[in-house]
Amino acid sequence: DIYSLISGCVRLFKLLPDGRRQVTGFILPGEYFGMVTADRFPYAAEAVIGSRACRFPRRELEQVAERHPELQRRMLHMAWDEVTRMQDQILLLGRKAPQERVASFLLTMAARYARIGVTANPLMLPMSRGDIADYLGLTVETVSRTFTRLRKDRLIALPRSAEVVLLSPEGLAELADAA
């Protein structure tokens, strides 16, 4: 089945054999998940906050797409967007320092919110620092220290734990592109 998130936020993750968790993504309203060719989705999906999703049986969606080429094109573009996000994630995990990772994460989330028509500044982050750490391949302590450092450098403000004001998107972009 394929799901379209109507409201809330969903985290995608995989539990590793040793019990660690790797968060592979966050789904925002208007985005889809579950688009795989295998019979089973290889990752777990869990609501970060109260969420509503619409479920589409894959076979029925494929039949509708065959009759509506514009839907096929839209689904193809969504798949390409997902591939691009995964490639960016590989770069982020493999080559970027903690500050670069957090800056990239904040800018990417802001861009995704803006794309779905939600205010991107201040940026609402419903996921925990632990979720962010598991997504960025960092420890919770490193994520927290990095947020504090970005605040001290006046790149962001943290009025509440789930809210980040991007004081200098340009400064964050410079930092994110340092790798």
Helices and strands as residue ranges (DSSP letters): E 2-7, E 10-15, E 21-27, E 32-33, E 44-47, E 52-56, H 58-67, H 69-95, H 98-115, E 123-124, H 129-136, H 140-152, E 156-160, E 163-166, H 169-176
